[in-house]
Amino acid sequence: MSGMRSYGDPCGVARGLDIIGERWALLVVRDLLLGPRRFNDLLGGLPGVSPNVLSQRLRQLTEHGVVHRRDLGPPTRVHLYELTEWGRALEPILLQFGRWGSHSPQLPDGALGIDSLLLSIKASFDPARAPELAGTYAFHIDADTYLADVADETVRIRRGTAPDHPDAALSTDIDTLRAVCGQEITLTAAVESGALRLSGDEDGRRRLTDLLLAPFTPAPEPATP
C-alpha cells in the first residue's frame, strides 16, 4: 500500500488513522464531499500541498477504497476523483470534527475555501429550521455551480448543474462571498455594488440568504434578568 506506515494497532481508531491519518488526506476527502473534482481543482483548493504529495494521497486513498478515479476517456482524457460509498461515510465524522476544530483559539491566516464555506452550512444546519428553509437553491461562485436542497430535516449540497427554476440563485465571486460571510461587508452592500446578484422571488431570496449566513451569524446575547 504505497509504503504507508501502520500503527500496528487493531483498534478501529488506529486502523482508521492508518488510512486517513497522513497529512492532507482528510482535506482531500473534505474537498470531495461536495462531488467529483479534477486533480488540478484539488490542487488549487489545497494551498501548500505539492503535486507530488497530492498524487501520493490520492493513490493511497484509492488503494484503500476511499476514493475512486473515473476516467472520462477521449476526447477529454480527464480524470475525475470522487469518494466511494465508504469514503462518503466519512462526512458526518468530518462535519463533527469541523465543529470541534472551529472552537480552536488559533485562527490561521489562510482564506476559507468555497468547499469549506459551504460545508459550514451543513455542519451548522438546524433540522428544526428545515420547514421554513425548504427549497432548492443555486450558488454560482466564479465558474462553479453548487446546489443546495433543503428537505426532510436535512440540507444536501453538491457541485452540479443548476435546475431550470431554482427557488433562488446567488451569483458572485469567492472573494465577495468570503467578505459577506465574514461580515466585512453586508449582503445589501454587495448587491448594491453589483458584486453579488440574487434572483428568485422575495421569499426564495430570503430563504437562500438565511441558509447561507446562518453559520456566520452570532447567536443573540441572552436576556439579562
Disulfide bonds with the S-S distance in Angstrom:
none
